[in-house]
Amino acid sequence: MKLCTICKKEFDEAGERSVYAEAGEWLAGEVWQDEGELCPLCLENRARLVMMYCPEYAS
């Protein structure tokens, strides 16, 4: 189990991921360089927010 650096909740890295969480993983690795440090929910939220507010990543 790991601790999410945003929400501070424990999460299982091997757990199932949604499409939004997968997009969040890409953003974590390519944009914010915090890959592996966020829980699936925070990854999902990040991806949704980027799609709404950062048109340069939505294509």
N, C-alpha and C positions, 0 to 999 in steps of 0.2 A: 504494500500500500504506500502511496505517495501523498504528500500534502500539496494542495493547490495553492499557488502563490497569490491568486486573486481572492478567492473566497475562504481559504484556509481550511477546507474540508478535505478529508481523506478520500482517495479514489484509487481504483484498480486500473493500472495501465493496460492490462490485457482485456478489459471489458469491451463489450460491443459498442460500436460508434455509429452515430447517425451520419447522414450525408453532410449535415451542417457541421458536425464535429470534425469530419474529415476536412472540410474546407477550413475550419478553424485551425486544424493541425498544420495545413499548408501555410496559412498566415503566420502561425507561431514560428515556423521554421524559416520562412522566406522574408518576413517583414519585421517581426518583433524579436526574433532570436531567443524565444523562450519555449522552444519545443520540448515536450515532455514534462513541463512544469504546471500545466493547467488541466483541470478536471474536464470531463466531457461537457458538462453544462456550461462552463465558462467558455470553452471552445465554440460551442453552438452559439452562445450569445455574441461572442466576438464576430463570428461569421455573419450573423444576421445584421449586426450594427454596421459592419463594413459594407454589406450589400446595400443598406439604406443610405449611408452617409459618405461613402467613398467610391464614387463612380469610376475612378481609375482602376479599381480591382474587379468591377462587375462587367464581365464580358464573356 
